Amino acid sequence: MDFAGAYALTVSIEAAVLFLLLRKEYGAGLIARNAIIASSLTLPFVWFAFPALHLGWGAQTAAAEVFAAFAEAGVYAVAFRGIRPKDAILASVLCNWASFVIGLAIG
């Protein structure tokens, strides 16, 4: 899969999970916008910067996923007014877990 495909898949999955988690508190447009912003800020690092570290697949993947989860939690904490920090972290971890697992399954 190329970067554009990975980006589209990531945004689609993470926006869907985020919507399921936050739909009672926030509107669909805000959720979609914030999912796009978060993935746009982190995926280039996950896709291009982490592989350049030559850590091996396991260490690279772990480092990239931890980075993405915490960076996106920070975006959510700022972008979703009133969200509790632990809820921002949980939402981000679940979004990233879903996109990682589905991405692995697809291939």
C-alpha positions as CSV (number, residue, x, y, z in Angstrom):
1,M,0.0,0.0,0.0
2,D,1.3,3.5,-0.8
3,F,1.1,6.5,1.4
4,A,-2.1,7.9,-0.1
5,G,-3.9,4.6,0.4
6,A,-2.6,4.3,3.9
7,Y,-3.7,7.9,4.6
8,A,-7.2,7.3,3.3
9,L,-7.5,4.1,5.2
10,T,-6.2,5.6,8.4
11,V,-8.5,8.6,8.3
12,S,-11.5,6.5,7.4
13,I,-11.0,4.0,10.2
14,E,-10.0,6.5,12.8
15,A,-12.8,8.9,12.0
16,A,-15.3,6.0,12.2
17,V,-14.0,4.9,15.6
18,L,-13.9,8.4,16.9
19,F,-17.4,9.0,15.7
20,L,-18.7,5.9,17.6
21,L,-16.9,7.0,20.7
22,L,-17.7,10.7,20.7
23,R,-21.0,11.1,18.8
24,K,-23.0,11.9,21.8
25,E,-20.8,14.8,22.8
26,Y,-19.6,16.3,19.5
27,G,-21.0,16.7,16.0
28,A,-20.0,14.6,13.0
29,G,-18.3,17.5,11.2
30,L,-16.1,18.3,14.2
31,I,-15.2,14.7,14.7
32,A,-14.3,14.2,11.0
33,R,-12.2,17.4,11.0
34,N,-10.3,16.5,14.1
35,A,-9.7,13.0,12.8
36,I,-8.3,14.4,9.6
37,I,-6.1,16.9,11.5
38,A,-4.7,14.3,13.9
39,S,-3.9,11.8,11.2
40,S,-2.4,14.4,8.9
41,L,0.0,15.5,11.7
42,T,1.1,12.0,12.7
43,L,0.9,9.7,9.7
44,P,3.8,11.3,7.8
45,F,6.1,10.6,10.8
46,V,4.8,7.0,11.1
47,W,5.2,6.4,7.4
48,F,8.5,8.2,6.6
49,A,10.4,9.2,9.8
50,F,10.1,6.0,11.8
51,P,11.3,3.7,9.0
52,A,14.4,5.9,8.6
53,L,15.4,5.0,12.2
54,H,16.1,1.3,11.1
55,L,14.9,-0.1,14.4
56,G,13.5,-3.4,13.0
57,W,9.8,-4.0,12.4
58,G,8.8,-4.6,16.0
59,A,10.6,-1.7,17.7
60,Q,9.7,0.7,14.8
61,T,6.1,-0.3,14.9
62,A,5.9,0.0,18.7
63,A,7.6,3.4,18.7
64,A,5.5,4.7,15.8
65,E,2.2,3.6,17.4
66,V,3.0,5.0,20.8
67,F,4.0,8.3,19.2
68,A,0.8,8.4,17.1
69,A,-1.5,7.6,20.0
70,F,0.0,10.2,22.3
71,A,0.3,12.9,19.7
72,E,-3.2,12.4,18.5
73,A,-4.5,12.4,22.1
74,G,-2.9,15.8,22.4
75,V,-4.7,17.0,19.3
76,Y,-8.0,15.6,20.7
77,A,-7.4,17.3,24.0
78,V,-7.1,20.6,22.3
79,A,-9.6,20.2,19.5
80,F,-12.5,18.7,21.5
81,R,-13.4,21.3,23.9
82,G,-14.2,19.9,27.3
83,I,-12.8,16.4,26.7
84,R,-11.1,14.9,29.7
85,P,-7.4,14.0,29.1
86,K,-8.0,10.3,29.9
87,D,-10.9,10.2,27.4
88,A,-8.7,11.8,24.7
89,I,-6.0,9.2,25.4
90,L,-8.5,6.3,25.4
91,A,-10.1,7.5,22.1
92,S,-6.7,7.9,20.5
93,V,-5.5,4.5,21.6
94,L,-8.7,2.8,20.3
95,C,-8.5,4.7,17.0
96,N,-4.9,3.8,16.5
97,W,-5.4,0.2,17.5
98,A,-8.3,-0.2,15.0
99,S,-6.4,1.3,12.2
100,F,-3.3,-0.7,13.0
101,V,-5.1,-4.0,13.2
102,I,-7.2,-3.4,10.1
103,G,-4.1,-2.2,8.2
104,L,-2.3,-5.4,9.1
105,A,-5.3,-7.5,8.0
106,I,-5.6,-5.7,4.6
107,G,-2.0,-6.1,4.1
